[in-house]
């Protein structure tokens, strides 16, 4: 552990990037975490610099180089900038002696992710990946159901992250330039693949279909993955911006029962609306009863059978709480670079499968 993280003072965080990821997800969660202090926000936008100062009292920097020049004043760097910058910025932070959190995807390839992991291990520094949807309400609920054996042996796992956005927004996320690492496969696909690996373990075979559906779009916006896990479970994963009628977020079929859950975790919407986990009286991550999933069996054309099952509260704050504990030597890294590399193995195989029209064996 880096000696700078010892003691009881707040750990000082430098946040690189103050767009959607930085301003909506990372900054509010960092500020809400006991033991962390948002010290500096890196953005070239004067307006965003002002917003960060007003919201968090953070210092502003125009470039990440300013962080490396005063690395001894920081305890953690969070990289929330465009995907193409993740590897060079994480590399620079580690070489400056700073632990790093990197937004997903960690890198464009599994090889790059493993090189970063090796550098972090060599330097004895934390390298963690922000896979916040491991703390989605529905995912936590499904993990609980599986741990309790309520579904029996799972045969099929269906996971959908679908939206209806018929008009492209533009920007690097929808760019067709491979250097940008855009498209839904690496964006929302990073989440659904990570969740499938956490639940059901390594993958041996990948088949994928990736399409560009919307006029004017340049990157995949309607993508499907079929994974065969070594455990025997089959995962069918859908990520799409072209879904006029949304399917269930989860449909999990087991030998004893199934679990069907509609709707997205409420935490992203709350953060976008400016709400915070520390707001007084807030029931953070709670879903109303009308949004609960159903567990059981049956053939009802209206409900699908089963009984309503309370959704556990979502808990994005748990990620940075775990990072803080890891930096103080009080707990494990919540999401390792090696786990991110395993997910990238699957994403790379999916890209090859969709391109060549074949299944890929890992």
N, C-alpha and C positions, 0 to 999 in steps of 0.2 A: 504494500500500500504506500502511496506517495505520502511523505511525512507532512505535506501541507494540509492534508485532510484530517489530521489528528486534532483532538480537542473538541470543545463544545461550541465554538463560534460558528455562525452561519457560513456555509460554503458558498464562495462567490462564483457566479455563473456568467459566462459570456455566451450570448445567443447570436448566432450568425444567421441572418435572414429574418425579415419581419413582414413576409407576405402572409398568405393563408396559414401555412403551417406554423410559422413563428408567432404571429399575432393572435390567432384563434386557439391554437392548441398549446404550444410550448410555454409562451410567456405566462398565461394565466395559471397553468399547472405548476410551473416553477414557483411563481409568487405564492401559491397556495400551500406549498410544501414546507412544513416546519424543518428548519435546518438548512434551507437554501435561500439565497438572496440573489435576485436578478441584478447583476452589477452593470453589465454593458450589453447594448444591443447594436449589432452591426447591420447597417443598411445605408445605401447611398442616397436614399430619398430623404430630403429635408423634412417633408411632411411626416414620414414614418418615424424619423428620429424624434420629432416633437411629440408625436403620439406616445412613443415609448417613455419619454421623460415624464409626460403628464400622467400617464397611467401607472407607472411603476417607480418613478424617480431614478430610472436607470441612466447611466452615462451612454453617450452615443459615439459610434465610430463609423467611419465611412468605408473601411475595408478591414478584412480579417487580419491583415498584416499588423495592424495596430495592437491586436490581441497578443500576437507572438512577441512583439517588442516589450510587452509588460506581462509576460506569462507568470511571473512570480506574484502578481496581484490577483490571480484567478485560481480556482480549484477545479473547474469543470468548464468545458466548452460544449455547446449544443449546436449541431449543424442542422439547420432547417431551411437551407437554401435549395435552389433547383437541383434535380437529380444528378446532372452532369458534374456538379461541383462536389459531391459527397466524398469521393475518394481523395481528390487533392487536398481538400480542407481537413479531412480527418487525418490524413498523413501528416500535414503540417502541424496540426495540434499535437499529435503524438510525439513528433520530433521536437516540439517545443516543451515536452514534458508534461502535457496536460491530458487528463482523462477526457473521454469524449462520449457523448450521446449523438447518434446520427439518426435522422429520420429515415423511414423506409423509402425505397429500397437502399440498403447499405451501399450497393455498388451495381454496376451493370452486368457483372459476371461473377460467378462463384469463385473463380480464381482470384479476382481482385479482392473479394471479401476475405478470402483465406490469407492473402498477403497482408491485409490490414490486421487481421487477427494475430498473425505471426509477429508483426511489428509491435502491437500492443503487449503481447506476451513477453517479447524480448525486453520491452521497456518497463514491464511490471505495472502497466496502466490499465484502467478500466476502459473497455470499448463496448458500448451497449447500443442496441438498436431499438428505436421507438416503435414497437409493435403494440400500439395502444389498444387495439381491438381484442387482445387477449383479456382485456378488462371490460369488454362490452357486457351489458346486463344479460343478454340472451346466451352469450358464450359461457359466462360464469354459471348460468342456470343449467346449461347442457352438461358442463363438466361435473356439476353436482349430481345430476341424474345418472351419468355414467358411473361415477364413483359409488353411488348407492345401488347400482345394478338394476335400476328400475326398467331399463330398456332391454335387458338381457344382452346377448351377443349382437353387436351392431353389424348389420349386413351392408347397408347403404347409407351414405351421408350426402345429403344434398344441401348446398349452401349457395345462396344468391345474394349478390350485392348489385341490385338493379336500380336504375334511375330512368326518368323520362326527360331527356334533354335533346329534343329533335334538332336544335340549332347549335352547332359548335360554338364554343366560347373563344377559341383561338388560344394563343399562348403556347409556351413550351410543352405543357402537358399533352397537347393535342398535335404536336409537331411530328412530322414524318421523318425528321432527321434522327438517325440512330444515335448520334452523339448526345441527344437530349434525354434519352431513356424515357420517352413519353409513352402514351397509350395505356389502355386499361389493364393489359396483362401485367405490367410492372407497377401499376398504381393500385387499383383495388385488388388485382390478382395477388399482390404481395400479402394482403390481409387474409384472403380466403385460403391460400396455400399454407400460410403460416398456421392458421387455425387447424387445418386438416392434419398437419404434421404433429402439432401439439396433442391433438385428440387421438390419433390413430397410428402415429409412428412413421417410419421410413416408407418411401415409395419405390416400387420396382418397375413401374410401367406408366407412361404418360401418353395420352392422346389429346389433341387440342384442335379446335377450330377458331380462327381469329378473322374477323371481317371488319371492313371499313364501310359502314352503312350510310352515313349521313353525307349529303352533298356538301362538298367543301372540306370535309374531314380528311386528315392525312395520316392519322394513327388509328390503331384498332379501337373500335368503340362497341363491339359486340363479340364477346369471347367466351368459349366454353372449354373446360378441362375435364377429362376423365382420368382419375388416378387409381391405380391399383396399389394398395398398401401391402407390405410384407405380412401384415397381420391378417390379410384376407378381406379387409374392408374395402369397399369401392366408394370413392368420393367423386361426386359430380358437382362441379363448381361453375357458377355462371357470374360473369361481370359484364354489365351492359349499361350504356347511356341511351339505349333505343327501345326501352321496354314500356310500351303504352299501358300494359296491365301487369302489375308487379306480382311475382310469385312469392311463395313463402321464403322468409329469410333462412330458416332451417326446416328441413324435413328429414328426420332421422328414423330409420326403420331397423328394428331389432327383433330378436327372437321372442321377446315377451311383450313388447309394446313399441309404439312410435311416439315421436315428439314433433309437433308442427308449430312453428312460430312465425307470425307475420310482423312486419314493421321493423324499423331500425332502432338501435339503441338511442336513447334520448340525449346522451351527453353532448354529441356534436352540435345538435340544434341548440342546446342550452348555451354552449360556449359561443356559438355564432351570434346569439341574441345578447351577449354580454353578461350572462349570468356566470357566477363563480362557485366553485365547491364550498367556499368559505362564507357565502351569503347567509346571513342570519335567517333561520327558519326554513332554509332550503332542504328539501329531501333529495339530496343529490343522487342522480342515477336511477330514481324510482320510476317505475312505469305504472300507469293506471290499470286497474283490473281488466278493463275492456281490451287491453293490449296483451294480456297474458297468453302464452301458448297452451297447447292441449297435449296431454299424455294419456296413452291408452291404446285401444284398438276399436275397430268398428267400421261400418260402411255407410254411415250417414252422409247423404250428398250435401248436407248443409254444414255440419260441424266436423265431419271426418271421424267422429267418434271420440271417445276418451273424455277426460275431465279437465277443467281449467287448472293450470299449474302456475302458481305465483312466480313471477320473474324476480330473481335476486337483483338487488341494486347494482348498477354499473359502478365502476370504481377506477376511472382513469388516474386519480391522484395516487393510487397504489403504485403506479410505475415509478414516479419520481421519489416516492417514499422509499422504495426498494433500492433505487440508485443511490440515494443518500446513505442508506444503511451499508451498501456495498462499499462506498467510498470510505466509510468509517471503519471498515473491517468487521461489520456486524451482520452481514448477510451476503448471499450470492448475487451475482449480476443477474438481473431479471430477464434479460434477453441477450444472449451472447452472439458474437459475430459468427461463431461456428454454426449456430442455429440459422442465422440469416443466410449463410452460405448454402446450407442444405435446402432452404427454400429456393434460392437462386438456381441450384441444380435443376429443380423442378420447372422453374420458369424458363430456363434456357432450353430444356427438353421440350416444353410446350411450344416455344417459338419455333424450334426445328420441326416439330410435328405438324404445326399449322402450315408452315411453309412448304413442307414436302409431302403432306398428306399421308403420313405414316405414324404408327405408334413408335415411341422411343423407349428402349429399355435402359434403365439406370443400373 
